[in-house]
Amino acid sequence: MFKISLLVGIFSLMFCTTWAQDLAYHGNPDNSFFIARDLAFSGNHLAARDTLSLVLTKYPDYTDVRNLLAKTHSWDGEYDLARKEFNRIISKDKTNKEVWIAAVKNEIYAENYYTALGLSNKALIFLMEDLDLLKLKEDTTKKIYEIQKDEEMLIALKEEAEGQVLRNRIGFINSFDVFDIVYDPMIFSAFEYTRTTQFGQIIPRITYANRFNTNGLQFELDLYPKISERFYAYANYGYSNQLIFPRHRAGLELYANLPKAFEASLGLRYLD
């Protein structure tokens, strides 16, 4: 009985060792990366992740492999898993532009706009004045501002429904970014006047900014005309003769209120 048990134990140990060796990665990491990339771009994210994860068991510092793994998580809406992989890369390589951009976009997809803005600022410390990152930061800042405006619009519509709408309002916004190295503080301020009429809102605005030791003013006009109970629109025009602002900016968008609290819109933006 003892000999049989011993033989069974030895056989089991040999089987487990052989099985573990079969799972170990023995291929060419570059070839595996290209195969996984083709799978990922063709939409087969799960198979791509299996290959990428296997490569990382032997080559944990292969940045392109881990970056693609993180992107596939992000594309599938697994933003927390993607963030974990992006952070692991950035903690070791702080000058990888592709990873920074992917990490910022992951937060934008997750609608974590303040986190995306913070990542953009952090990336610009290591990749100074990179145009792609500056554009991402500008887009994220604009999205935050639009969300704030949408919230104000919802409040205004609620007040109007309750017969308590404020016809005239004055608003002031001020923010600044402080950097521990490289940059001086960046200042952003805006002063606006909101006039609410039976046809919608009219909002003239003056924006001041100081970035890269350059001052600038931008003059804007926002209109939110009410077309019907279901439709309303947004129109914008802005002008500045300073390099830190677009010379001309314009926007036009039509919104439709749909059943079950859904909303659809179609529009365009122009920046010169």
C-alpha positions as CSV (number, residue, x, y, z in Angstrom):
1,M,0.0,0.0,0.0
2,F,2.8,2.4,0.8
3,K,4.6,1.7,-2.5
4,I,1.4,2.3,-4.5
5,S,0.7,5.6,-2.6
6,L,4.3,6.7,-3.3
7,L,4.0,5.9,-7.0
8,V,0.7,7.8,-7.2
9,G,2.3,10.8,-5.5
10,I,5.3,10.8,-7.8
11,F,3.1,10.5,-10.9
12,S,0.9,13.4,-9.6
13,L,4.0,15.6,-9.0
14,M,5.3,14.8,-12.5
15,F,1.9,15.6,-14.1
16,C,1.6,19.0,-12.2
17,T,5.2,19.9,-13.2
18,T,4.5,19.1,-16.9
19,W,1.2,21.0,-16.8
20,A,2.9,24.1,-15.3
21,Q,5.6,23.9,-17.9
22,D,3.0,23.8,-20.7
23,L,1.4,27.0,-19.2
24,A,4.8,28.8,-19.1
25,Y,5.6,31.2,-21.9
26,H,8.3,30.1,-24.3
27,G,7.6,32.1,-27.5
28,N,8.9,35.2,-29.1
29,P,7.4,38.2,-27.2
30,D,7.5,40.5,-30.2
31,N,5.7,38.0,-32.5
32,S,3.2,37.4,-29.7
33,F,2.6,41.2,-29.4
34,F,1.9,41.6,-33.1
35,I,-0.5,38.7,-33.1
36,A,-2.3,40.1,-30.0
37,R,-2.4,43.5,-31.6
38,D,-4.1,42.1,-34.7
39,L,-6.6,40.3,-32.5
40,A,-7.3,43.4,-30.5
41,F,-7.8,45.7,-33.6
42,S,-10.1,43.1,-35.1
43,G,-12.3,43.2,-32.0
44,N,-11.2,39.9,-30.4
45,H,-10.2,41.6,-27.1
46,L,-10.5,38.5,-24.9
47,A,-8.1,36.4,-27.0
48,A,-5.7,39.3,-27.3
49,R,-5.7,39.7,-23.5
50,D,-4.9,36.0,-23.0
51,T,-1.9,36.3,-25.2
52,L,-0.7,39.6,-23.7
53,S,-1.1,38.3,-20.1
54,L,0.9,35.2,-21.0
55,V,3.7,37.3,-22.4
56,L,3.7,39.4,-19.2
57,T,4.3,36.3,-17.0
58,K,7.8,36.2,-18.4
59,Y,8.3,39.8,-19.5
60,P,6.5,42.0,-17.0
61,D,8.3,45.2,-18.1
62,Y,7.3,44.9,-21.7
63,T,5.6,48.3,-21.9
64,D,3.9,47.9,-25.3
65,V,2.4,44.6,-24.2
66,R,1.0,46.1,-20.9
67,N,-0.2,49.2,-22.6
68,L,-2.2,47.2,-25.2
69,L,-3.6,45.1,-22.4
70,A,-4.7,48.2,-20.6
71,K,-6.3,49.6,-23.8
72,T,-8.3,46.5,-24.4
73,H,-9.7,46.8,-20.9
74,S,-10.6,50.4,-21.6
75,W,-12.2,49.6,-24.9
76,D,-14.4,47.0,-23.1
77,G,-15.5,49.5,-20.4
78,E,-13.3,47.9,-17.7
79,Y,-11.8,51.3,-16.7
80,D,-10.6,50.3,-13.2
81,L,-8.6,47.4,-14.7
82,A,-7.2,49.6,-17.4
83,R,-6.2,52.3,-14.8
84,K,-4.3,49.7,-12.8
85,E,-2.2,48.7,-15.8
86,F,-1.6,52.3,-16.9
87,N,-0.5,53.3,-13.4
88,R,1.9,50.4,-13.3
89,I,3.6,51.6,-16.5
90,I,3.6,55.3,-15.5
91,S,5.1,54.6,-12.1
92,K,8.3,53.4,-13.9
93,D,8.2,55.3,-17.2
94,K,7.0,58.9,-16.8
95,T,7.9,60.1,-20.3
96,N,5.9,57.6,-22.4
97,K,3.5,59.9,-24.3
98,E,1.4,57.1,-25.7
99,V,0.7,55.7,-22.3
100,W,-0.2,59.1,-20.8
101,I,-2.6,59.8,-23.6
102,A,-4.2,56.4,-23.3
103,A,-4.5,56.8,-19.5
104,V,-6.2,60.3,-19.9
105,K,-8.6,58.9,-22.5
106,N,-9.5,56.0,-20.2
107,E,-10.7,58.5,-17.6
108,I,-12.6,60.5,-20.2
109,Y,-14.3,57.3,-21.4
110,A,-15.2,56.6,-17.7
111,E,-16.5,60.2,-17.5
112,N,-14.0,61.0,-14.7
113,Y,-13.3,64.4,-16.2
114,Y,-11.6,65.9,-13.1
115,T,-9.3,62.9,-12.9
116,A,-8.5,63.2,-16.6
117,L,-7.7,66.8,-16.1
118,G,-5.4,66.0,-13.2
119,L,-3.6,63.3,-15.3
120,S,-3.2,65.8,-18.1
121,N,-1.5,68.3,-15.8
122,K,0.7,65.6,-14.4
123,A,1.7,64.4,-17.8
124,L,2.6,67.9,-18.9
125,I,5.2,68.1,-16.1
126,F,7.2,65.4,-17.8
127,L,6.2,66.1,-21.4
128,M,6.4,69.9,-21.4
129,E,4.2,71.8,-23.9
130,D,3.2,68.6,-25.8
131,L,0.5,69.7,-28.2
132,D,-1.5,66.4,-28.0
133,L,-1.6,66.5,-24.2
134,L,-2.4,70.2,-24.2
135,K,-5.3,69.5,-26.6
136,L,-6.6,66.7,-24.3
137,K,-6.4,69.1,-21.4
138,E,-8.3,71.8,-23.2
139,D,-11.0,69.3,-24.4
140,T,-11.4,68.0,-20.8
141,T,-11.6,71.5,-19.3
142,K,-14.2,72.4,-21.9
143,K,-16.2,69.3,-21.1
144,I,-16.2,70.1,-17.4
145,Y,-17.3,73.6,-18.2
146,E,-20.1,72.3,-20.4
147,I,-21.3,69.9,-17.6
148,Q,-21.4,72.9,-15.3
149,K,-23.4,74.8,-17.8
150,D,-25.8,71.9,-18.3
151,E,-26.3,71.7,-14.6
152,E,-27.1,75.4,-14.5
153,M,-29.5,74.9,-17.4
154,L,-31.4,72.1,-15.6
155,I,-31.7,74.4,-12.5
156,A,-33.0,77.2,-14.7
157,L,-35.6,74.9,-16.4
158,K,-36.7,73.6,-13.0
159,E,-37.0,77.2,-11.6
160,E,-39.0,78.2,-14.7
161,A,-41.3,75.2,-14.3
162,E,-41.9,76.3,-10.7
163,G,-42.5,79.9,-11.7
164,Q,-39.4,81.0,-9.8
165,V,-37.0,81.7,-12.7
166,L,-34.3,84.4,-12.1
167,R,-34.4,86.7,-15.1
168,N,-31.0,88.2,-14.5
169,R,-27.9,86.6,-13.1
170,I,-24.2,87.4,-12.8
171,G,-21.6,84.7,-12.6
172,F,-17.9,84.7,-11.9
173,I,-15.6,81.7,-12.3
174,N,-12.0,81.6,-11.2
175,S,-9.5,78.7,-11.1
176,F,-5.7,78.2,-11.2
177,D,-3.3,75.4,-11.6
178,V,-0.2,75.3,-9.5
179,F,2.9,73.2,-10.5
180,D,5.7,72.2,-8.2
181,I,8.3,72.5,-11.0
182,V,8.7,74.0,-14.5
183,Y,5.6,76.1,-14.8
184,D,4.4,79.3,-13.2
185,P,0.7,79.1,-12.0
186,M,-1.9,79.2,-14.7
187,I,-5.0,81.4,-14.1
188,F,-8.4,81.1,-15.7
189,S,-11.2,83.5,-14.9
190,A,-14.6,84.2,-16.5
191,F,-17.3,86.8,-15.9
192,E,-20.7,86.4,-17.4
193,Y,-24.2,87.8,-17.4
194,T,-27.2,85.6,-17.9
195,R,-30.5,87.1,-19.2
196,T,-33.4,84.7,-19.2
197,T,-36.3,85.5,-21.6
198,Q,-39.4,83.6,-22.8
199,F,-37.3,82.6,-25.9
200,G,-34.4,81.2,-23.9
201,Q,-31.1,82.4,-22.4
202,I,-28.6,85.0,-23.6
203,I,-25.1,84.8,-22.0
204,P,-22.4,87.3,-22.8
205,R,-19.0,86.3,-21.3
206,I,-15.5,87.7,-20.9
207,T,-12.8,85.2,-20.2
208,Y,-9.3,86.0,-18.9
209,A,-6.3,83.6,-18.8
210,N,-2.7,83.7,-18.0
211,R,-0.7,80.7,-19.3
212,F,3.0,80.4,-20.1
213,N,3.6,84.0,-19.0
214,T,1.0,85.3,-21.6
215,N,-2.2,87.2,-20.8
216,G,-5.2,87.0,-22.9
217,L,-8.9,87.9,-23.1
218,Q,-11.7,86.1,-25.0
219,F,-15.2,87.5,-25.7
220,E,-18.0,85.1,-26.1
221,L,-21.8,85.0,-26.6
222,D,-23.9,81.9,-25.7
223,L,-27.5,81.5,-26.8
224,Y,-29.9,78.8,-25.7
225,P,-33.1,79.4,-27.8
226,K,-36.2,77.4,-27.0
227,I,-37.8,76.0,-30.1
228,S,-40.6,73.9,-28.6
229,E,-41.4,71.8,-25.6
230,R,-39.2,69.0,-27.1
231,F,-36.4,71.0,-28.8
232,Y,-34.0,73.7,-27.8
233,A,-30.7,74.8,-29.3
234,Y,-27.2,76.1,-28.3
235,A,-25.3,78.7,-30.3
236,N,-21.9,80.2,-29.5
237,Y,-19.4,82.6,-30.9
238,G,-16.1,83.8,-29.4
239,Y,-13.3,86.0,-30.5
240,S,-9.8,86.7,-29.2
241,N,-6.6,88.2,-30.6
242,Q,-4.3,86.4,-28.1
243,L,-2.4,83.2,-29.0
244,I,-3.6,81.4,-25.9
245,F,-7.2,81.5,-27.2
246,P,-8.6,80.6,-30.6
247,R,-9.0,83.7,-32.7
248,H,-12.5,82.5,-33.7
249,R,-14.7,79.9,-32.0
250,A,-18.2,78.9,-32.8
251,G,-20.7,76.2,-32.0
252,L,-24.2,75.2,-33.0
253,E,-26.2,72.3,-31.6
254,L,-29.8,71.1,-31.6
255,Y,-31.1,69.2,-28.6
256,A,-34.1,66.9,-28.4
257,N,-35.7,65.7,-25.2
258,L,-36.7,62.1,-25.6
259,P,-38.9,59.8,-23.5
260,K,-37.6,58.3,-20.3
261,A,-35.2,61.2,-19.6
262,F,-33.0,60.6,-22.6
263,E,-31.7,63.4,-24.7
264,A,-30.2,63.5,-28.2
265,S,-28.2,66.2,-29.9
266,L,-26.5,67.0,-33.2
267,G,-24.2,69.9,-33.8
268,L,-20.8,71.2,-34.7
269,R,-17.9,73.1,-33.3
270,Y,-15.4,75.4,-35.1
271,L,-12.1,76.6,-33.7
272,D,-9.7,78.8,-35.6
